[in-house]
Amino acid sequence: MATVFFFVDIIIRVFAVIYIPQNRKPQTAMAWLLAIFLIPYAGIILFLLIGSRRLPKRRREKQLEINRYILETAEGMDIVIRDHSLPPWLDPIVELNRTLGSMPLVGGNNAKLYTEYAESMAAMTAAVATAEKFVHVEFYIIAWDPTTTPFFDAMEAAVRRGVTVRVLLDHVASLRSPHYGRTIRKLRRIGVLWNLMLPVQPLIGRYQRPDLRNHRKLLIIDGIVAFTGSQNLIDRSYNKHGNIRRGLQWKDLMVRFDGPVVAGINALFVTDWYSETNELLTREAARVPAEKPQNALDAQVVPSGPGFELENNLRLFNALVYSAQERVIITSPYFVPDDSMLYAITNAAYRGLDVQLFVSAIGDQPVVFHAQRSYYEALLRAGVRIWLYRAPTVLHAKHFTIDDDVAVIGSSNMDMRSFSLNFEISVMLHGADIVQRMRDIEQAYRDVSTELFLEQWLERSLFVKVLDNTARLTATVQ
């Protein structure tokens, strides 16, 4: 028996060395190899369960089909006149995004920013109340609780007046949240059309790698108004006893768009609805204002996720950071960059740019929180200024700004999960007005944050250093 185990162990290791490095980043391959060599049987089982980030073949085919559809239906959007001259480095990035994600850059958009949880929830609820044709709701987490009850009531009222309301929610993320069962029952009672995203239901043949998730947050009203950003449709405590006991409250950034970019955001909902239901919705063009909006913005939707082969959001982020001439200001609740992103950010600091990172002083996910901390020393040594947002608030907003030209807002964290495993939305915005408004938000963060300094950081205990670096290893296993 010992001989059998010995040969099985050798076969596992040989298989791992030959197969795992294929088409994987070196850091990811090394993490998997380390796991398999240290714990061969458990390691190989984990690899077989979650080692591939490829979606089932039919879902990949649907993504290619919908990409072609987006290209065809978005052609007319290219004729929208852009109101601002672009910096010379931005045009190639626009083309990169167009190549990877099919979406064009469009002008004539308005954007309203919401930094307060209650205000954004009220604004979304009010928008649903105005719907005449359809409401498209897509959130990573949806829960029926006292905070979201007015939104559910607005959806129910919309259904009663003949509006088609479609709802998508991520299966695993919502299932792990309190009140899942009663949320589903509520959706059924109010008469909306709803579906789970990326369901893990192997008994009825619906299965893929369980940690491939749809992390997008979208709300579209009649193809005229759209909301997106970092906020889920749930109370800002996430209704979890541990969060309530610790007094944790999430702080997010949502943006309301009016203008041609709404059609691009709705196209993502159309994509995800088609993937889950096989129903391809008729794409309705956004209504272009008769008069040019004041301080109109250029905007480009950048979708990313396992349905795309080339990590669209990572390529966008890196391209923008390398193009920066003056400053890079990043806000990310889960900051676990891959090597390319870490080099881009530290290179910007070594080039003498003003590079700043806003993160939370506390974390709700211990492994990710400690993995994030393992990068602070390299960042601080390069000259990156790190701001720790005051506890007990969890700074959950996801955005960054480049010089005085570009802002990116969306659902994507700067971590390897968002780069490779989650479906995300990012919206790249060009315009001095939107960047100035983001500067005001960044300053508001700064006013309630504590700056972290290298000398202070190096004084943490050996135990904490080991914990941080161990967590960093687990973050690379994808």
Buried (B, 14 or more C-beta within 10 A) or exposed (E): EEEEEEEEBEEBBEEBEEEBBEEBBEBBBBBBBBBBBEEBEEBBEBBEEBBBBBBEEEBBEBBEBBBEBBEEBBEEBEEBEBBBEBBEBBEEBBEBBBEBBBBBBBBBBBBEBBBBBEEBBBBBBEBBBBBEEBBBBBBBBBBBBEBBEBBBBBBBBBBEEEBBBBBBBBBBBBBEBBBBEEBBEBBEEBEBBBBBBBBBEEEEEBEBBEBBBBBBBBBBBBBBBBBBBBBBBBBBBBBBEEBEEBEBBBBBBBBBBBBBBBBBBBBBBBBBBBBBEEEBBEBBBBBBBEEEBEBBBBBBBBBBBBBBEEBBBBBBBBBBBBBBBEBBBBBBBBBBBBEBBBBBBBBBBBEEBBBBBBBBBBBBEEBBBBBBBBBBBBBBBBBBBBBBBBBEBBBBBBBBBBBBBBBBBBBBBBBBBBBBBBBBBBBBBBBEBBBEBBBEBBEEBBEEBBEBEBEEBEEBEEEEBEBBEEBBBBBBBB
